[in-house]
Amino acid sequence: MQKFDKLTGVAAPLNILNIDTDMIIPKQFLKTIKRSGLGKNLFDEMRYRQDGSEIDDFVLNRAPYRNAEILVAGDNFGCGSSREHAPWALLDFGVRCVISTSFADIFYNNCFKNGILPIVVSADDRDALMADASDTENPELSVDLVNQTIHRPNGPTVSFEIDPFRKKCLLEGLDDIGLTLAKADDIDSYEAKREKDQPWL
């Protein structure tokens, strides 16, 4: 998993409440078990018409947001069914951070497992960041995970809280498999000892 420490990038304003996982990646794209290739279908029903042409007024179809690495979103982001394809699609598009006032629990947990930083802020801070992102002349935000801050282009820095263990995993690029492999020596020692002490198992 790619490490996350600092990120400066275009922030896209997605001022929609209750964006669910089916909106993020519709069900017809869930057949794959690959984590790559889903970015083109991110927010598919909001980005494209039935003939495949782009819907011009959707934020990710407009400059400079086509290259967004950060989303500033409405309340309750990632609700709905528990599909890990949702963070896969965000990551494949290029989004490494989502900022909202609240997230659905399963989506929130899946973000950390895939190297995406979900940040919870107050409604006032979210509104200020949404305004920053809406400024097409300078929509960049800088996220500093080490210091747990969001630097705005023209406003006070926003601080955020994060679980220390999840912070460590992102900083070190450790997903569930990585956490297990980090204990490979202990696992090997245990297996060798068990084989010696209990060869019948």
Number of C-alpha atoms within 10 A of each C-alpha: 17 14 16 22 18 16 17 14 19 22 30 31 25 19 18 12 12 18 21 20 23 23 18 24 26 17 13 9 14 15 8 11 8 10 16 14 13 22 21 14 20 26 21 20 17 18 19 16 12 8 6 10 9 17 15 13 10 14 19 21 16 15 10 17 22 14 17 23 22 30 24 26 25 22 21 18 26 25 21 16 14 16 18 20 27 28 30 25 23 27 22 18 20 15 24 23 23 22 26 26 19 21 24 19 13 15 24 20 17 20 22 21 21 23 24 25 25 23 23 19 18 13 14 10 18 21 19 16 28 23 13 23 26 20 14 15 9 14 23 24 21 18 25 17 22 12 12 17 17 22 18 18 16 8 10 11 14 17 17 15 13 14 7 8 9 16 19 17 20 22 17 16 19 22 20 12 10 14 13 12 13 11 10 12 10 12 13 11 11 12 12 13 12 13 12 10 10 9 9 7 6
